[in-house]
Amino acid sequence: MAGPQSKKGSGATEKKFRSGFVGIVGRPNVGKSTLMNKMIGQKIAIMSDKPQTTRNKIHGVLTRDNSQIVFLDTPGIHKPNSKLGDYMIKAAESALSEVEAVLFLVDVADGFGGGDRFIIERLKTVKTPVFLILNKIDKIDDEKLMQTIIQYKDMLDFAEIIPISALQGNNIDTLLNQLDRYLPEGPQYYPADQVTDHPEQFVCAEMIREKILQKTREEIPHSIAVTIEDMKVQENGVVHIGAVIYVERDSQKGIIIGKQGALLKEVGRGARRDIEALLGSKTFLELWVKVKKDWRNQDRVLRDLGYRSE
């Protein structure tokens, strides 16, 4: 599909093509990445039960018959404790000024929290429509859902209030149809089969990081960064990927590698499956673990790892 299509002819009504950007904001770990993956219909944002899993703005592209929505999945808004944390907050807040609509995602099973109040105060300065998206409705009853809606709706003049389950897919079509109504007429920014504007290297690095998040705990998840140093297609069609996992201390390096390399092998196996699904090709994945002491507080290292505020 090269561009917007409209029906013309005898008696046909021309359907205007709409397009725009939509930000997804919320506290850490409320299901923002799960929601975007469900709306896109493909995994492009990593998921785990660890707060601050998403560090960059992740752009997901959904092309429908008469619209194209570019979603910005943002880092969870929280109180930062490092320069990396500062970067994450700036990335999340800058998304609010770039979009046609904002999806404010809350976890109804977890209930209202101070983090929600902080975000709502920020949203009061936003001039674009704000949707209240009540996630995880599959975990509560109708009475509690109604109480939650009443609690939130008095705090901000929301354009729409939509209960969903990002995991189960409940009401996702309703959400997308409502979003279409708020998009301006505009061009198709990306080809119909493109689901993200991030390079494949970025998504592959995130998939490796996701597997580490799922298999580690305590300080390890926040202390790792992953970068792809080499990615090429070999003559036999296999994609060769060389990736480096950065940690902050020697003790963390030992944990990531595991006894006789066991944990690193598990990470590699899991990441390779996801990467092969993404690329549609057999993949040979090589992983190395290196120490960059206190990298989260070093501006130069953060820039080298792709964390740029612009």
C-alpha positions, 0 to 999 in steps of 0.5 A, a space after each residue: 500500500 503506497 499511500 492513502 486510498 479513497 473510494 471514488 466512483 458513481 455513488 461512492 463516498 470518499 473516505 478520508 485517511 486519518 493519521 497521527 501520533 498517540 502517547 501511552 503514559 502511566 505508572 511503571 508496570 501498569 501494562 503499557 508495553 503489553 497494550 501497545 503490542 496487543 494493538 499492533 498485533 506483534 511484539 515490538 516492546 519488551 515486557 516483564 514484571 520489573 518496574 522501569 522495563 521500558 527505557 526509551 520511547 518505543 514507536 509502534 505503527 498500526 495501519 488500518 483501512 483508513 487510518 494510521 496510528 503511531 503509538 509512543 510507548 513511554 517509560 513509566 513516570 517515576 521519581 528518578 535516582 540516576 541520570 538514566 532515570 532523568 533521561 527516562 522521565 524526559 522521554 516520557 514527558 516529551 511524548 505529551 507534546 508530540 501527539 494528537 491524543 494521550 492514553 493514560 493507562 492505570 492498573 485497576 487491580 492495583 488501585 489508585 496511587 501517588 504516582 497516578 496523582 503526579 501524572 494527572 497533574 502533568 496531564 492538566 497542562 496537556 492541550 490534546 485529548 486524554 483518554 483514561 484507559 482502565 487496564 486489567 479489568 479481568 482481575 476485578 468485579 464490575 462494582 469495583 470497576 465503577 468505583 474506580 471510574 468515579 474516583 478518576 473521572 473527577 480528577 481530570 476532564 477525560 475525553 474518553 474513559 475505556 475499560 480494557 484488558 491489554 492481556 486478554 484483548 478486551 475492548 481493544 477494538 473499541 479503543 482503536 475505533 475511538 482513537 480514529 475519531 480523534 485523528 486529523 486527516 493526514 498522510 500515511 507516514 509508514 508502509 502498511 507492513 511496517 510496525 515500528 520505526 526503530 531499527 532491527 538492532 534496537 528491537 533485538 537488543 531489547 529482546 535480549 534485555 527482556 530475557 535477562 529481566 525475566 531471569 534476574 532480580 534485585 539490582 540486576 535488572 536496573 544495572 544492565 544495558 544491551 547493545 548490538 555490535 554486529 548484525 549481518 546476513 551470512 551467505 546461507 541466509 542465517 543472521 549473525 548477531 553479536 551483542 554485548 550485555 553491560 553491567 556495572 560491577 564484576 559481581 553482576 557479570 558473574 550472575 549474568 553468566 551463571 554457573 558454567 554459563 548456564 544463565 547466559 545460555 538460557 538468555 540466548 536461547 529465549 532471545 533467539 526465538 523472539 528475534 527469529 520470529 521478528 526477522 523471519 530468519 534463522 539467527 546465530 546469536 553471540 553474547 558477551 558480558 562486559 563491565 562499565 562501572 556506574 554507566 547509568 550516571 555517565 553522560 558519555 556512556 548513556 549517549 553511546 548506549 543510545 540514551 539521548 534526550 533529543 
